[in-house]
Each structure stands twice: as C-alpha cells, then as structure tokens.
Amino acid sequence: MADRDQLHDAHAVEIEQGEPWEPWETRLVLWSLAIGVVVLVIGGWIVHATILSH
C-alpha cells in the first residue's frame, strides 16, 4: 500500500509542476485565438449583411 501512495504522490507532483511552454506554443495559441476572433467578426458581418438585412 505504501508503494501505491508514493506513486500517487509522485504523479501528483508531476501534474502540479507541469512543463513550461515553448515560445512557439505560445505563438500558436495566440495566432489561433486571433484567427478565431477574426472568423467570428467576419462571420457576424456576413450574417448581418445577408440574413438580418431582409
């Protein structure tokens, strides 16, 4: 039972500490968010211009 508790504690420490992000991962997230916002704005404009204008 003690081995199981030690394994659980070691795993919990790994999850808490995590792994630092690489700079390219940060850029990827920011680009993805920016693209998502742009798509929402353009999509909203298209819906407004086509469906809601009638």
Rosetta blueprint (number, residue, H / E / L):
1 M L
2 A H
3 D H
4 R H
5 D H
6 Q H
7 L H
8 H H
9 D H
10 A H
11 H H
12 A H
13 V H
14 E H
15 I H
16 E H
17 Q H
18 G L
19 E L
20 P L
21 W L
22 E L
23 P H
24 W H
25 E H
26 T H
27 R H
28 L H
29 V H
30 L H
31 W H
32 S H
33 L H
34 A H
35 I H
36 G H
37 V H
38 V H
39 V H
40 L H
41 V H
42 I H
43 G H
44 G H
45 W H
46 I H
47 V H
48 H H
49 A H
50 T H
51 I L
52 L L
53 S L
54 H L
